[in-house]
Amino acid sequence: MADYADLMIEVSRQAGNQYWVELNFSQSDGQTEQTPSQGAARFDFNALRQLVLQPEKYGRILKDALFAQPDLRDFYNKCQVSAGSARQSLRLRLLIDRSAVELQNLRWEMLRDLEDVSFIAIDANRPFSRFLHSSDWQRVDLRSKGELKALVVVANPKDLKVGLELDGKILTEVDVLDEVARAREALHGLPIIDVLESTPDAPGRVTLEKIQTALGQGYDILYLACHGALLSDDPQDPNSVQRPYLVLEGEDGSYDAVDGTRLVTFVRNQPSTSRPRLVVLASCQSGGHGQTPEEGQKESPHSIDQGALAALGPRLVEAGVPAVVAMQDNIQVDTVRLFMPAFFKSLVQDGHVDKAMAVARNAVQEHPDWWVPVLYLRLRGGLLWYEPGFETEATDFIGWPNIIDSIKQGFCVPILGFGLLEHLIGSPREIARNWAREAGFPLDPHSREDLPQVAQYLSIQHGWAYVRNQLLDFIRGRLVKDFGEVLPAEAEQLKLEQVSVVIGQQRGRSDPFDPYTILASLPFKIYITANPDNLLEQALQANQRQPVVMYSHWNRRLINRQAIQEIENMTEPTKENPLVYHLFGTITDPRSMVVTEDDYFEYMMWVNNPAAQVPLPEPIMTAWRDNALLFLGFQMSDWNFRVLFRSILNEERRESIRDYRSVSVQLQPGDGYLLPEKALRYLERAFTQQKLDIYWGSGEDFLRELKRRWH
């Protein structure tokens, strides 16, 4: 994939017509190269209004206003030189501050480069997007290309045959067959492409309710082709509240102008894992009017909080969609016909949304409305998907041959993280957000995604046992809700471990790539898990293996004679009777679960205490001292991962010279918060004297490929 340096252009409003511009530059490894540059700007709205039909002149005025200060121009040129020296392209992101929201209506896609040679927005080597903040603080975890699902929606109500009028314009029929065929061709290469289209034989297929039901199944891309408009609540008052409307179907297939904020509300209320990663709105004015504000209008409701930002595109981004392609004015069908295939072809090729926009604009630059498609983005890295595999540039590549050989020889130990459970019960961040919302958690939004911190608050409020019961209830409720069809009628009376058994058996039978089934089929003698579930044990039993299950006795509630005897009398693990060790507790004994911040601190004191009454078993100590390790389903920012590195896997407990020196680490990619180079440096500090192979992808990605190579 292409390597990009990043230039953030932030514009805010000072007093009157005075604006302030700040430029921030960073290289692809996240290291800031230069001190930010700042300067004043002033925009001539009257001149821009008069030149809306002359893109070159319009873009020149924008450029001269934005880079009026010599320091800003010099800084921009230095950024280009710095990126070029590092063999990187320069990504431009425009952030309009809420104090200057009237600037959203300017046609920024017409912005010229400083040399006045071309429009920046059509240059694939300088991808351009409008970067928007969102009140949704949830982290965007990327998916691999092989998992992407697309939903194509094409609405053509039967009333359009008679030429309905909307906002003073006659609506023409949407060519459903042509739109669907073009979308399928453009999205070719994705594993799943589903379609909801208007058809005379089955009216009412494209209602808002049916779109919402489909989206609830978790699509990554939503392509919506329909008519749309930004309309005033009071047509007689130009400053009245404006809302985005979409022309969809009613239940009988007739025209239904739907308030787009209903779709926004639905998306906002979905878990982040179920929201689309990309929404493409092939409808007129889905991104606003693309008009400059009238003189003296900046303080009106239309331009401050109900203008361009009231349109559907920006609202979806604010609701948590990472990327939205919308239309900031009316657009011709012929332009869409060329733009969309070019956009999706580039997107499917390398995953960069902003680059795909530049490629597509370039394909339609001869059309007068080439500037109409606009990209609203909150993806810092600009990537919609990732390609799983090993990071090989910064380390000697050992990879798969070493892993396969270490497993064959019996010197490999998998360590399982919560990522292997997320597809079943959601992420720790999701659990924390639900708890924080219900409990009125008083700290900042970022802390509301920190499960140990939220659990600590609940523990102080309600007691130590309450948090564990709440966690078990949440997991059980999620499983019953999502897998009710495979559970027996008396599911409500089943304990969590019993519910887990039924679901594990069903997944093992129906999904050949179930991660626990794959792990159970491999000849590991020891499995270490940071998770409390019993799915691995069930998978091992289904594979005719009888595991010995143990867990950490890290607090005084767990110390008893039986626990001490288990440690004293345990035998060496074998392939037939492997050891499954729960580092942070198990659902079969809620007292053993490490949940709150205090739990983690107490756990670290126990695990580093050589005189502990019930210490870590010797086979576990030997395993991570002498074997190759596979980390599956961890985020580097997770408490479990950090505790592992700060206590169990510290340098004193690792041999500097081992037969299998490679530590293979699986890390889930996310948007911009973790880069391969930074991850490698972090792990090299943690594992001094050791060579690392970083696999960039999810635990499921890794295990699918491991299964293929093992067979």
CORGI-V111077 format. One record per pair of residues at least 12 apart in sequence whose ideal C-beta (glycine too) atoms are under 8 Angstrom apart, sorted by the first residue. I is the first residue (numbers start at 1). J is the second residue. If there is no record, write none. Layout:
BEGIN
I|J  I|J
END
This chain:
BEGIN
1|350  1|351  1|352  1|383  1|387  2|89  2|350  2|352  2|355  3|28  3|86  3|87  3|88  3|89  4|28  4|83  4|88  4|89  4|90  4|91  4|127  4|382  5|25  5|26  5|27  5|28  5|33  5|79  5|82  5|83  5|86  5|88  5|89  5|90  5|91  6|25  6|26  6|27  6|28  6|90  6|91  6|93  6|380  7|23  7|24  7|25  7|76  7|79  7|90  7|91  7|92  7|93  8|23  8|24  8|25  8|93  8|95  8|131  9|21  9|22  9|23  9|66  9|92  9|93  9|94  9|95  10|22  10|23  10|24  10|95  10|97  11|41  11|66  11|94  11|95  11|96  11|97  11|100  11|103  12|97  12|99  12|100  13|97  13|99  13|100  14|40  17|42  17|43  18|40  18|41  18|42  19|40  19|41  19|42  19|43  19|100  19|103  20|38  20|39  20|40  20|41  21|38  21|39  21|40  21|41  21|66  21|67  21|69  21|72  22|36  22|37  22|38  23|36  23|37  23|38  23|72  23|75  23|76  23|79  24|36  25|75  25|78  25|79  25|82  27|82  27|83  27|86  27|88  28|86  28|88  28|675  28|677  29|675  29|677  29|678  30|675  30|678  33|79  33|82  34|75  34|78  34|79  34|82  37|71  37|72  37|74  37|75  38|71  38|72  39|68  39|69  39|71  39|72  40|68  40|69  41|65  41|66  41|68  41|69  42|65  42|68  43|62  43|65  43|103  43|106  44|61  44|65  45|292  45|293  45|295  46|295  47|61  48|61  48|62  48|106  48|292  49|291  49|292  52|107  52|291  52|292  53|368  55|107  55|110  55|119  55|371  56|112  58|107  58|110  59|110  59|111  59|112  59|119  60|112  60|116  62|106  62|107  62|108  62|110  62|111  62|112  63|111  63|112  63|113  63|114  63|116  66|111  67|114  73|114  76|114  77|114  89|125  89|126  89|127  90|125  90|126  91|126  91|127  91|354  91|382  92|120  92|126  92|127  92|128  92|129  93|128  93|129  93|130  93|131  93|377  94|108  94|128  94|129  94|130  94|131  95|130  95|131  95|132  95|133  96|130  101|303  101|304  101|305  101|307  101|308  101|309  102|293  102|297  102|298  102|303  102|304  102|307  104|130  104|288  104|307  104|308  104|309  104|314  105|288  105|289  105|290  105|291  105|292  105|293  105|303  105|307  105|308  106|292  107|290  107|328  107|371  108|121  108|128  108|130  109|121  109|128  109|328  109|361  109|371  109|373  109|374  110|371  111|128  113|126  119|361  119|365  119|371  121|357  121|358  121|361  121|371  122|358  122|361  122|362  122|365  122|370  123|358  123|362  124|346  124|355  124|358  124|359  124|362  126|358  127|352  127|354  127|355  127|357  127|358  127|382  128|354  128|357  128|358  128|375  129|353  129|354  129|357  129|375  129|376  129|377  129|382  130|374  130|375  130|376  130|377  131|377  131|378  132|314  132|317  132|318  132|376  132|377  132|378  133|318  133|378  134|317  134|318  134|319  134|320  134|378  135|318  136|268  136|272  136|318  136|319  136|320  137|445  137|446  137|448  137|449  138|272  138|320  138|429  138|433  138|449  139|272  139|429  139|449  139|670  139|671  139|673  140|272  140|277  140|322  140|378  140|379  140|670  140|671  141|272  141|273  141|427  141|668  141|669  141|670  141|671  142|277  142|383  142|384  142|385  142|386  142|669  142|670  142|671  143|220  143|277  143|385  143|386  143|698  144|385  144|386  144|387  144|388  144|697  144|698  144|701  145|190  145|348  145|351  145|385  145|386  145|387  146|191  146|388  147|191  147|220  148|190  148|191  148|192  148|220  148|221  148|385  149|190  149|191  149|192  149|193  149|194  149|218  149|219  149|220  149|221  150|187  150|190  150|192  150|193  150|194  150|219  150|220  150|221  150|222  150|223  151|194  151|195  151|196  151|214  151|215  151|219  151|221  151|222  151|223  151|276  152|179  152|180  152|183  152|184  152|187  152|193  152|194  152|195  152|196  152|197  152|223  152|225  153|195  153|196  153|197  153|206  153|211  153|214  153|222  153|223  153|224  153|225  153|226  154|174  154|176  154|179  154|180  154|183  154|195  154|196  154|197  154|198  154|206  154|225  154|226  155|174  155|198  155|206  155|224  155|225  155|226  155|227  155|246  155|247  155|248  155|249  156|173  156|174  156|175  156|176  156|197  156|198  156|226  157|198  157|247  157|248  157|249  157|250  157|253  157|254  157|255  157|256  158|198  158|200  158|203  158|253  158|254  158|255  159|254  159|255  160|172  160|173  160|174  160|227  160|247  160|255  161|173  164|255  166|227  166|229  166|231  166|245  166|247  166|257  167|229  167|231  169|229  169|330  171|227  171|247  174|198  174|225  174|226  174|227  175|333  176|197  176|198  176|199  179|197  179|225  179|282  180|195  180|197  182|337  182|340  182|341  183|195  183|223  183|225  183|340  185|341  186|340  186|341  186|343  186|344  186|345  187|221  187|223  187|344  187|348  188|348  189|348  190|221  190|348  194|214  194|219  196|210  196|211  196|214  198|249  198|253  200|253  203|249  203|251  203|252  203|253  203|254  204|249  204|250  204|251  204|252  204|253  205|249  205|253  206|226  206|248  206|249  207|248  207|249  207|250  207|251  207|256  208|246  208|248  208|256  208|258  208|262  208|263  211|224  211|248  211|263  212|263  212|266  215|266  215|267  215|270  215|274  215|276  216|270  216|274  218|273  218|274  219|276  220|276  220|277  220|278  220|384  220|385  221|276  221|277  221|278  221|279  221|280  222|276  222|278  222|279  222|280  223|280  223|282  223|340  224|246  224|279  224|280  224|281  224|282  224|283  225|282  225|283  226|246  226|247  226|248  226|282  226|283  227|246  227|247  227|283  227|284  228|244  228|245  228|246  228|247  228|260  228|281  228|283  228|284  228|285  228|286  228|312  228|327  229|244  229|245  229|284  229|285  230|242  230|243  230|244  230|245  230|285  230|288  230|289  230|310  230|311  231|243  231|245  238|302  239|297  239|300  239|301  239|302  240|301  240|302  241|301  241|306  241|310  242|302  242|306  242|307  242|310  243|259  243|260  243|261  243|310  244|259  244|260  244|261  244|285  244|286  244|310  244|311  244|312  244|315  245|257  245|258  245|259  245|260  246|258  246|260  246|263  246|283  246|286  246|312  247|283  260|286  260|312  260|315  261|315  263|312  263|316  264|312  264|315  264|316  264|318  264|319  265|319  267|316  267|319  267|320  267|321  268|319  268|320  271|426  271|430  272|320  272|430  273|422  273|426  273|427  273|430  275|320  275|321  276|321  277|321  277|322  277|323  277|384  277|385  278|321  278|322  278|323  278|324  278|325  278|347  278|353  278|384  279|313  279|316  279|321  279|323  279|324  279|325  280|324  280|325  280|340  280|343  281|312  281|313  281|324  281|325  281|326  281|327  282|327  282|336  282|340  283|327  284|327  284|329  284|330  284|331  285|311  285|327  285|328  285|329  285|330  286|311  286|312  286|313  286|326  286|327  287|308  287|311  287|312  287|313  287|314  287|326  287|327  287|328  287|373  287|374  287|376  288|307  288|308  288|309  288|310  288|311  288|313  288|314  288|326  288|328  288|329  289|307  289|308  289|328  289|329  290|328  290|329  290|371  290|372  291|329  293|307  308|328  311|326  311|328  312|326  313|325  313|326  313|374  313|376  314|326  314|376  316|376  317|376  317|377  317|378  322|377  322|378  322|379  322|384  322|671  323|353  323|375  323|376  323|377  323|378  323|379  323|384  324|375  324|376  324|377  325|343  325|357  325|373  325|374  325|375  325|376  326|373  326|374  326|376  327|372  327|373  327|374  328|371  328|372  328|373  328|374  329|369  329|372  330|369  330|372  331|369  331|372  331|373  332|367  332|369  334|367  335|364  335|367  335|369  335|370  335|372  338|363  338|364  338|367  339|360  339|361  339|363  339|364  339|373  340|360  342|359  342|360  342|362  342|363  342|364  343|356  343|357  343|359  343|360  343|373  344|356  345|359  346|359  346|360  347|384  351|383  351|384  351|385  351|386  351|387  352|382  352|383  352|384  353|375  353|377  353|379  353|382  353|383  353|384  354|375  354|377  354|382  355|382  357|373  357|375  360|373  361|373  379|671  379|672  380|671  380|672  380|673  381|671  381|672  381|675  383|671  386|669  386|696  386|697  388|695  388|696  388|697  388|698  388|701  388|702  388|705  389|695  389|696  389|697  390|693  390|694  390|695  390|696  391|676  391|679  391|680  391|693  391|694  391|695  391|696  393|676  394|676  394|677  394|680  395|680  395|691  395|692  395|693  395|694  396|691  397|693  398|662  398|691  398|693  399|664  399|693  400|705  400|706  400|709  402|628  402|660  402|662  402|664  402|693  403|628  403|630  403|662  403|664  403|693  403|706  404|709  404|710  406|627  406|628  406|660  406|662  407|522  407|523  407|524  407|710  408|523  409|660  410|523  410|525  410|575  411|626  411|627  411|628  411|659  411|660  412|524  412|627  412|628  412|629  412|630  412|660  413|524  413|526  413|527  413|528  413|623  413|624  413|627  413|628  413|629  413|630  414|519  414|524  414|527  414|528  414|629  414|630  414|632  415|528  415|529  415|530  415|629  415|630  415|631  415|632  415|634  415|644  416|519  416|527  416|528  416|529  416|530  416|531  416|536  416|632  416|633  416|699  417|530  417|531  417|631  417|632  417|633  417|634  417|635  417|638  417|640  417|641  417|699  418|530  418|531  418|633  418|634  418|638  418|640  419|632  419|633  419|634  419|635  419|668  419|698  419|699  420|515  420|516  420|531  420|632  420|633  420|699  420|700  421|531  421|533  421|535  421|633  422|633  423|700  424|478  424|479  424|482  424|503  425|474  425|475  425|478  425|479  426|478  428|451  428|638  429|449  429|451  431|451  431|471  431|474  432|448  432|449  432|450  432|451  432|453  432|454  432|455  433|448  433|449  434|474  435|451  435|454  435|455  435|458  435|470  436|448  436|454  439|454  439|457  439|458  439|461  441|454  441|457  442|457  443|457  451|595  451|639  452|595  452|596  452|597  452|599  452|600  452|639  453|597  455|467  455|471  455|595  455|596  455|597  456|596  456|597  456|598  458|470  459|595  459|596  459|598  464|596  465|590  467|595  467|596  468|590  468|591  468|593  468|595  469|590  471|593  471|595  472|496  472|587  472|590  475|496  475|533  475|587  476|496  476|499  479|496  479|499  479|500  479|503  480|492  480|499  483|502  483|503  483|506  486|502  486|503  486|506  487|499  487|502  487|503  488|502  496|587  497|534  497|587  497|588  500|533  500|534  500|535  500|538  500|587  501|534  501|538  503|535  504|516  504|534  504|535  504|538  504|539  504|542  505|538  505|542  508|538  508|539  508|542  513|700  513|703  513|704  513|707  514|539  515|632  515|633  515|699  515|700  515|703  516|535  516|536  516|538  516|539  517|539  517|542  517|543  518|703  518|704  518|706  518|707  519|536  519|539  519|703  520|536  520|539  520|540  520|542  520|543  520|545  521|543  521|707  522|706  522|710  523|575  524|575  524|578  525|573  525|574  525|575  525|578  525|579  526|573  526|578  526|579  526|581  526|619  526|620  526|623  527|547  527|578  527|579  527|580  527|581  528|581  528|583  528|620  528|623  528|624  529|580  529|581  529|582  529|583  530|583  530|584  530|634  530|640  530|644  531|582  531|584  532|582  532|584  532|585  532|586  532|587  532|593  533|586  533|587  534|549  534|586  534|587  534|588  536|580  537|549  537|580  540|578  540|580  545|575  545|576  545|577  545|578  546|576  546|577  547|577  547|578  547|579  547|580  548|570  548|573  548|577  548|578  548|579  548|580  549|580  549|582  549|586  550|566  550|570  550|579  550|580  550|581  550|582  550|617  551|581  551|582  551|583  551|585  551|586  551|589  551|592  552|581  552|582  552|583  552|584  552|585  552|592  552|594  552|603  552|606  552|607  552|616  553|592  553|613  553|614  554|592  554|594  554|602  554|603  554|606  554|607  555|591  555|592  555|599  555|602  555|606  557|591  558|589  558|591  558|592  558|614  559|613  559|614  563|614  564|613  564|614  567|614  567|615  567|617  570|617  570|619  572|619  573|619  579|617  579|619  579|620  581|617  581|620  583|640  583|644  583|648  584|603  584|640  600|639  600|643  603|643  603|647  604|643  604|646  604|647  607|647  607|648  608|647  616|648  621|653  624|648  624|649  624|653  624|654  625|653  625|654  625|655  626|655  626|658  626|659  627|658  627|660  628|660  628|661  628|662  628|663  628|664  629|649  629|663  629|664  629|665  630|664  630|666  630|702  631|664  631|665  631|666  631|667  632|666  632|699  632|702  632|703  633|666  633|668  633|698  633|699  634|665  634|666  634|667  634|668  635|667  635|668  635|670  635|674  636|667  636|674  636|679  636|682  637|673  637|674  645|686  649|686  649|687  651|688  654|687  654|690  656|688  656|689  656|690  661|690  661|691  662|690  662|691  662|692  662|693  663|683  663|687  663|690  663|691  663|692  663|693  664|692  664|693  664|694  664|695  665|679  665|683  665|692  665|693  665|694  665|695  666|695  666|697  666|698  666|699  666|702  667|679  667|694  667|695  667|696  667|697  668|697  668|698  668|699  669|696  669|697  676|694  676|696  679|694  680|692  680|694
END
